[in-house]
Amino acid sequence: MIWRIRERSAFARLAANGQRARAGVLWCTVLLDPPGTSTPPRVAYALGRALGPAVVRNRVRRRLRAGLAVASSDGRLPAGYYLFGAQPSAATRSFSELMFDLSTLLARLPRPVEAG
């Protein structure tokens, strides 16, 4: 399960304290929750008009959402705040190419530090 980010304060925290990563045509700003937090990951998308018309932006968003749902169920998306975005060339990528970029991006994101 993935929740959406809606609060302005969450976006402000992401901008101020988030760590950034890039892979292919995708980028992500992440702010992880402390270890032991049982809330689901919270995700938002920053897909601007440079990506294309609304139909194209929504298609890219749906594809990212599908890939993140799989990653969340696999445990590759720990609890925290995530802001995903895409370069304009993401509109021309196939689903499998976009999922490859997403899996590479998720591998580059920071991981929570386990206490012990």
Residue frames as a rotation matrix with the C-alpha (Angstrom) as fourth column:
MET 1
0.585 0.811 0.000 0.00
0.811 -0.585 0.000 0.00
0.000 0.000 -1.000 0.00
ILE 2
-0.648 -0.735 0.199 1.23
0.744 -0.667 -0.041 3.50
0.163 0.122 0.979 -0.86
TRP 3
0.310 0.712 -0.630 -0.16
0.757 -0.586 -0.289 6.75
-0.575 -0.387 -0.721 0.48
ARG 4
0.308 -0.150 0.940 -0.18
0.726 -0.601 -0.333 10.11
0.615 0.785 -0.076 -1.30
ILE 5
-0.618 -0.490 -0.614 1.59
0.742 -0.621 -0.252 13.24
-0.258 -0.612 0.748 -0.13
ARG 6
0.233 0.780 0.581 -0.87
0.831 -0.470 0.297 16.11
0.504 0.413 -0.758 0.20
GLU 7
0.753 0.092 -0.651 0.48
0.552 -0.627 0.550 18.39
-0.358 -0.774 -0.523 2.93
ARG 8
0.822 -0.458 0.339 2.52
-0.120 -0.720 -0.683 21.46
0.557 0.521 -0.647 2.01
SER 9
0.574 -0.616 0.540 4.75
-0.771 -0.184 0.610 20.81
-0.276 -0.766 -0.580 5.03
ALA 10
0.562 -0.354 0.748 5.78
0.248 0.934 0.256 17.44
-0.789 0.042 0.613 3.61
PHE 11
0.741 -0.285 0.608 6.87
0.607 -0.102 -0.788 19.06
0.287 0.953 0.097 0.34
ALA 12
0.738 -0.483 0.471 8.78
-0.526 -0.849 -0.047 21.72
0.423 -0.214 -0.881 2.29
ARG 13
0.532 -0.539 0.653 10.58
-0.479 0.444 0.757 19.00
-0.698 -0.715 -0.022 4.30
LEU 14
0.655 -0.273 0.704 11.44
0.626 0.718 -0.304 17.17
-0.422 0.640 0.641 1.08
ALA 15
0.778 -0.339 0.529 12.88
0.232 -0.627 -0.743 20.34
0.583 0.701 -0.410 -0.45
ALA 16
0.629 -0.522 0.576 14.90
-0.738 -0.633 0.232 21.22
0.244 -0.571 -0.784 2.63
ASN 17
0.065 -0.584 0.809 16.15
-0.819 0.433 0.378 17.81
-0.571 -0.687 -0.450 3.83
GLY 18
0.865 0.401 0.301 15.54
-0.193 0.820 -0.538 15.33
-0.463 0.407 0.787 1.01
GLN 19
-0.310 -0.933 0.183 18.24
-0.210 0.255 0.944 13.32
-0.927 0.254 -0.275 -0.71
ARG 20
0.513 0.500 -0.698 18.19
-0.726 -0.181 -0.663 13.19
-0.458 0.847 0.271 -4.50
ALA 21
-0.384 -0.574 0.723 18.90
0.049 0.770 0.637 10.40
-0.922 0.279 -0.267 -6.96
ARG 22
0.235 0.385 -0.893 18.70
-0.886 -0.293 -0.360 10.02
-0.400 0.875 0.272 -10.75
ALA 23
-0.501 -0.368 0.783 18.54
0.071 0.884 0.462 7.07
-0.863 0.287 -0.417 -13.12
GLY 24
-0.500 0.281 0.819 17.84
0.862 0.253 0.439 7.26
-0.084 0.926 -0.369 -16.84
VAL 25
-0.497 0.416 0.761 14.95
0.239 -0.778 0.581 9.65
0.834 0.471 0.287 -17.41
LEU 26
0.587 0.772 -0.246 13.69
0.395 -0.008 0.918 9.52
0.707 -0.636 -0.310 -13.79
TRP 27
-0.609 -0.699 0.375 14.65
-0.094 -0.406 -0.909 11.36
0.787 -0.589 0.181 -10.61
CYS 28
0.435 0.721 -0.540 13.54
0.521 0.288 0.804 11.12
0.734 -0.631 -0.250 -7.01
THR 29
-0.434 -0.436 0.789 13.81
-0.526 -0.588 -0.614 13.17
0.732 -0.681 0.026 -3.84
VAL 30
0.252 0.462 -0.850 13.46
0.339 0.781 0.525 11.01
0.906 -0.421 0.040 -0.74
LEU 31
-0.360 -0.271 0.893 13.18
-0.782 -0.434 -0.447 11.64
0.509 -0.859 -0.056 2.99
LEU 32
-0.329 0.168 -0.929 13.12
0.166 0.979 0.118 8.37
0.930 -0.115 -0.350 4.92
ASP 33
0.669 0.570 0.477 11.18
-0.475 -0.166 0.864 7.82
0.572 -0.805 0.160 8.12
PRO 34
-0.192 -0.735 0.650 13.12
-0.981 0.157 -0.112 6.64
-0.020 -0.659 -0.752 11.19
PRO 35
-0.693 -0.101 -0.713 13.61
-0.245 0.964 0.102 2.86
0.677 0.246 -0.693 11.42
GLY 36
-0.887 0.398 -0.235 10.73
0.433 0.540 -0.722 1.00
-0.161 -0.742 -0.651 13.04
THR 37
-0.563 0.723 -0.400 8.07
-0.627 -0.689 -0.363 3.25
-0.538 0.047 0.842 11.54
SER 38
-0.617 0.377 0.690 5.10
0.411 0.903 -0.126 1.21
-0.671 0.206 -0.712 10.43
THR 39
0.306 0.741 -0.598 3.47
-0.256 -0.541 -0.801 3.73
-0.917 0.398 0.025 8.07
PRO 40
0.511 -0.092 0.855 3.42
0.759 0.515 -0.399 2.98
-0.403 0.852 0.333 4.35
PRO 41
-0.672 -0.740 0.043 5.57
0.651 -0.561 0.511 5.00
-0.354 0.371 0.859 1.95
ARG 42
0.436 0.765 -0.475 4.08
0.377 -0.634 -0.675 8.31
-0.817 0.115 -0.565 0.83
VAL 43
-0.495 -0.601 0.627 4.55
0.759 0.050 0.649 9.30
-0.422 0.797 0.432 -2.82
ALA 44
0.506 0.568 -0.649 3.98
0.003 -0.754 -0.657 12.34
-0.862 0.331 -0.383 -5.02
TYR 45
0.073 -0.413 0.908 4.76
0.949 0.308 0.064 12.97
-0.306 0.857 0.415 -8.68
ALA 46
0.146 -0.120 -0.982 6.24
-0.120 -0.987 0.103 16.09
-0.982 0.103 -0.158 -10.30
LEU 47
-0.341 -0.159 0.927 5.45
0.831 0.410 0.376 15.72
-0.439 0.898 -0.008 -13.99
GLY 48
-0.326 0.126 -0.937 5.50
-0.043 -0.992 -0.119 19.09
-0.944 0.001 0.329 -15.69
ARG 49
0.685 0.693 -0.224 4.02
-0.175 -0.143 -0.974 20.26
-0.708 0.706 0.024 -18.96
ALA 50
-0.025 -0.778 -0.628 7.38
-0.962 -0.152 0.227 19.81
-0.272 0.610 -0.744 -20.69
LEU 51
-0.644 -0.157 0.749 6.64
-0.162 0.985 0.068 16.08
-0.748 -0.078 -0.659 -20.55
GLY 52
-0.908 0.385 0.163 3.68
0.256 0.204 0.945 16.55
0.330 0.900 -0.284 -22.88
PRO 53
-0.294 0.886 0.358 -0.08
-0.589 -0.463 0.662 17.01
0.752 -0.016 0.659 -22.78
ALA 54
-0.063 0.342 0.938 -2.18
-0.987 0.116 -0.109 15.71
-0.146 -0.933 0.330 -19.89
VAL 55
0.884 0.412 -0.223 -2.76
-0.452 0.875 -0.173 12.36
0.124 0.254 0.959 -21.60
VAL 56
0.305 -0.866 -0.396 0.99
0.013 0.419 -0.908 11.71
0.952 0.272 0.140 -21.77
ARG 57
-0.477 -0.477 0.738 1.67
-0.684 -0.326 -0.653 12.93
0.552 -0.816 -0.171 -18.22
ASN 58
0.305 0.679 0.668 -1.11
-0.931 0.360 0.058 10.71
-0.201 -0.640 0.742 -16.87
ARG 59
0.855 -0.051 -0.515 0.22
-0.187 0.898 -0.399 7.69
0.483 0.437 0.759 -18.79
VAL 60
-0.178 -0.982 -0.063 3.71
-0.124 0.086 -0.989 8.18
0.976 -0.168 -0.137 -17.31
ARG 61
-0.381 0.102 0.919 2.18
-0.902 -0.260 -0.345 8.65
0.204 -0.960 0.191 -13.84
ARG 62
0.702 0.695 0.157 0.12
-0.711 0.697 0.094 5.45
-0.044 -0.178 0.983 -14.15
ARG 63
0.586 -0.562 -0.584 3.19
0.015 0.729 -0.685 3.50
0.810 0.392 0.435 -15.27
LEU 64
-0.489 -0.783 0.385 5.25
-0.368 -0.215 -0.905 4.82
0.791 -0.584 -0.183 -12.37
ARG 65
-0.025 0.585 0.811 2.42
-1.000 -0.015 -0.020 4.07
0.000 -0.811 0.585 -9.95
ALA 66
0.879 0.348 -0.326 2.22
-0.386 0.921 -0.056 0.46
0.281 0.175 0.944 -11.22
GLY 67
0.180 -0.906 -0.384 5.97
0.111 0.407 -0.907 -0.03
0.977 0.120 0.174 -10.86
LEU 68
-0.565 -0.379 0.733 6.00
-0.604 -0.415 -0.680 1.49
0.562 -0.827 0.006 -7.38
ALA 69
0.461 0.781 0.422 3.13
-0.884 0.362 0.296 -0.75
0.078 -0.510 0.857 -6.27
VAL 70
0.786 -0.262 -0.560 5.23
0.091 0.945 -0.315 -3.79
0.612 0.197 0.766 -7.18
ALA 71
-0.256 -0.958 0.132 8.32
0.038 -0.146 -0.989 -2.30
0.966 -0.248 0.074 -5.49
SER 72
-0.228 0.252 0.940 6.32
-0.906 -0.409 -0.110 -1.57
0.356 -0.877 0.322 -2.34
SER 73
0.811 0.577 0.098 4.99
-0.577 0.760 0.299 -5.11
0.098 -0.300 0.949 -2.14
ASP 74
0.572 -0.689 -0.444 8.56
0.317 0.685 -0.655 -6.44
0.756 0.234 0.611 -2.64
GLY 75
0.751 -0.263 -0.606 9.84
0.589 -0.147 0.794 -4.30
-0.298 -0.954 0.044 0.23
ARG 76
-0.187 -0.872 0.452 12.08
0.973 -0.228 -0.037 -2.17
0.136 0.433 0.891 -2.00
LEU 77
-0.193 0.217 0.957 10.27
0.113 -0.964 0.241 1.03
0.975 0.155 0.161 -0.97
PRO 78
-0.556 -0.057 -0.829 10.78
0.801 0.228 -0.553 1.67
0.220 -0.972 -0.081 2.76
ALA 79
0.489 0.799 -0.351 8.63
0.868 -0.485 0.107 4.08
-0.085 -0.357 -0.930 4.78
GLY 80
-0.537 -0.626 -0.566 9.27
0.532 -0.772 0.348 7.70
-0.655 -0.114 0.747 3.95
TYR 81
0.526 0.628 -0.574 8.36
-0.042 -0.655 -0.755 10.56
-0.849 0.421 -0.318 1.63
TYR 82
-0.437 -0.623 0.649 9.13
0.629 0.304 0.716 10.24
-0.643 0.721 0.259 -2.10
LEU 83
0.449 0.482 -0.753 8.80
-0.309 -0.707 -0.637 12.81
-0.839 0.518 -0.169 -4.87
PHE 84
-0.182 -0.456 0.871 9.24
0.642 0.617 0.456 11.24
-0.745 0.642 0.180 -8.31
GLY 85
0.418 0.267 -0.869 9.75
-0.437 -0.779 -0.449 13.17
-0.796 0.568 -0.209 -11.52
ALA 86
0.271 -0.273 0.923 10.64
0.727 0.686 -0.011 12.52
-0.631 0.674 0.384 -15.14
GLN 87
-0.637 -0.523 -0.566 12.48
-0.083 -0.683 0.725 14.24
-0.766 0.509 0.392 -17.95
PRO 88
0.101 0.744 -0.661 10.53
-0.812 -0.322 -0.487 15.05
-0.574 0.586 0.571 -21.14
SER 89
-0.442 -0.331 -0.834 12.09
-0.815 0.536 0.219 12.06
0.375 0.776 -0.507 -22.94
ALA 90
-0.846 0.189 0.499 10.20
-0.198 0.757 -0.622 9.74
-0.496 -0.625 -0.603 -20.54
ALA 91
0.101 0.965 -0.243 7.11
-0.645 -0.122 -0.754 10.25
-0.757 0.233 0.610 -22.70
THR 92
0.351 -0.012 -0.936 8.68
-0.898 0.279 -0.341 8.24
0.265 0.960 0.087 -25.54
ARG 93
-0.728 -0.660 0.185 9.98
-0.684 0.680 -0.264 5.38
0.048 -0.319 -0.947 -23.39
SER 94
-0.107 0.655 -0.748 8.27
-0.214 0.719 0.661 2.01
0.971 0.231 0.063 -23.47
PHE 95
0.791 0.480 0.379 6.85
-0.477 0.095 0.874 0.50
0.383 -0.872 0.304 -20.28
SER 96
0.803 -0.517 -0.298 9.77
0.583 0.787 0.204 -1.92
0.129 -0.337 0.933 -19.92
GLU 97
-0.137 -0.872 0.470 12.34
0.577 -0.456 -0.678 0.86
0.805 0.178 0.565 -20.43
LEU 98
0.096 0.261 0.961 10.60
-0.528 -0.805 0.272 3.01
0.844 -0.533 0.060 -17.83
MET 99
0.961 0.268 0.059 10.48
-0.201 0.542 0.816 0.09
0.187 -0.797 0.575 -15.38
PHE 100
0.383 -0.905 -0.184 14.21
0.805 0.425 -0.415 -0.53
0.453 0.011 0.891 -15.92
ASP 101
-0.322 -0.475 0.819 14.92
0.064 -0.874 -0.482 3.13
0.945 -0.103 0.312 -15.09
LEU 102
0.475 0.589 0.654 12.63
-0.633 -0.288 0.718 2.88
0.611 -0.755 0.236 -12.04
SER 103
0.934 -0.159 -0.319 14.33
0.306 0.815 0.491 -0.26
0.182 -0.557 0.810 -10.70
THR 104
-0.034 -0.989 0.147 17.75
0.755 -0.122 -0.644 1.37
0.655 0.089 0.750 -11.20
LEU 105
-0.160 0.058 0.985 16.53
-0.319 -0.948 0.004 4.49
0.934 -0.313 0.170 -9.42
LEU 106
0.816 0.528 0.234 15.14
-0.401 0.224 0.888 2.50
0.417 -0.819 0.395 -6.49
ALA 107
0.627 -0.665 -0.405 18.50
0.718 0.695 -0.031 0.72
0.302 -0.271 0.914 -6.14
ARG 108
-0.328 -0.805 0.494 20.24
0.539 -0.589 -0.602 4.12
0.776 0.068 0.627 -5.88
LEU 109
0.417 0.553 0.722 17.96
-0.291 -0.671 0.682 5.50
0.861 -0.494 -0.119 -3.18
PRO 110
-0.595 -0.645 0.480 19.27
-0.645 0.027 -0.763 5.62
0.479 -0.764 -0.433 0.39
ARG 111
-0.006 0.515 -0.857 18.24
0.270 0.827 0.494 2.81
0.963 -0.228 -0.144 2.72
PRO 112
0.725 0.278 0.631 17.19
-0.495 -0.426 0.757 3.16
0.479 -0.861 -0.171 6.36
VAL 113
-0.433 -0.901 -0.008 19.92
-0.537 0.265 -0.801 2.43
0.724 -0.343 -0.598 8.88
GLU 114
0.482 0.589 -0.648 19.01
0.113 0.692 0.713 -0.57
0.869 -0.417 0.267 11.02
ALA 115
0.319 -0.323 0.891 19.61
-0.907 -0.377 0.188 -0.25
0.275 -0.868 -0.413 14.75
GLY 116
0.992 0.097 -0.074 21.67
-0.070 0.949 0.309 -3.00
0.101 -0.301 0.948 16.19
